[in-house]
Amino acid sequence: MKVVGREKLDAFCALHNDVRGWIENWLADVEAAGWRTPHELKAMYASASFLPKNTVIFNVKGKPYRLETTVAYRTATVVVQWIGTHAEYDARNARR
């Protein structure tokens, strides 16, 4: 899979260095993956949440942080939409 939006991950890691290892592992996993369906992704990341429009939320380091992505299975692309703390994620979604 190709990952688009790495700059968002880099910026977040600069502020929250404790996630750098998790993000590096996630990137390696995603780049090595060839997910064709949400079921294949779920088999690798059981705690991932699936929302409409191919939005996938990953729990970063358990639950302290959230990573929101869009997965385009046909083009093998994962787009990083947003990353933040759990509290920021909750506040962000309360406004929607």
C-alpha positions in Angstrom: 0.0 0.0 0.0 1.1 3.5 -0.7 0.8 6.0 2.2 -0.1 9.6 1.4 0.1 12.3 4.1 3.3 11.3 5.9 4.0 15.0 6.7 1.0 14.9 9.1 2.5 11.9 10.9 6.0 13.5 11.0 4.5 16.8 12.5 2.6 14.8 15.1 5.6 12.8 16.1 7.6 16.0 16.5 5.1 17.0 19.2 4.4 13.5 20.6 7.7 11.6 20.4 6.2 8.7 22.3 4.3 7.6 19.2 7.2 7.6 16.8 7.9 3.9 17.2 4.3 2.9 16.8 4.0 5.1 13.7 7.2 3.7 12.1 5.8 0.1 12.7 2.4 1.1 11.3 4.0 2.6 8.2 6.1 -0.6 7.7 2.9 -2.8 8.1 0.9 -0.7 5.7 3.5 -0.5 3.0 4.0 -4.3 3.2 0.2 -4.9 3.1 -1.9 -5.5 0.1 -5.3 -5.0 1.6 -8.1 -5.6 -1.0 -11.0 -5.5 1.5 -11.8 -4.1 4.9 -11.8 -7.7 6.2 -8.1 -8.1 5.3 -7.3 -4.9 7.1 -9.3 -5.9 10.1 -7.4 -9.2 10.3 -4.2 -7.2 10.8 -5.6 -4.4 13.0 -8.5 -5.9 15.0 -9.1 -2.7 16.9 -9.5 -0.6 13.8 -12.9 1.1 13.3 -14.6 1.4 10.0 -16.7 4.4 9.1 -18.5 5.4 5.9 -16.5 6.4 2.7 -13.7 4.0 3.5 -12.6 5.9 6.6 -10.6 3.8 9.0 -9.7 4.9 12.5 -6.6 3.3 14.1 -6.0 3.3 17.8 -2.4 4.5 18.2 -0.5 3.0 21.1 -3.6 1.4 22.4 -6.0 4.2 23.0 -4.2 7.5 23.8 -4.2 8.7 20.2 -6.3 8.3 17.1 -5.2 8.1 13.4 -7.9 8.7 10.8 -7.3 7.5 7.3 -9.1 6.9 4.1 -8.3 3.5 2.4 -8.6 3.2 -1.3 -8.5 -0.6 -1.8 -8.5 -0.6 -5.6 -5.5 1.8 -5.9 -3.8 0.3 -2.8 -3.5 3.8 -1.2 -3.9 4.9 2.4 -4.4 8.6 2.9 -3.7 10.1 6.4 -6.5 12.5 7.1 -5.8 13.4 10.7 -3.9 12.3 13.8 -4.4 13.5 17.4 -5.1 12.6 21.0 -8.2 10.7 21.9 -9.6 13.8 23.6 -9.0 15.9 20.4 -10.7 13.1 18.4 -13.7 13.2 20.6 -13.9 17.0 20.5 -13.5 17.0 16.7 -16.3 14.5 16.2 -18.6 16.3 18.7 -18.5 19.3 16.3 -19.5 17.2 13.2 
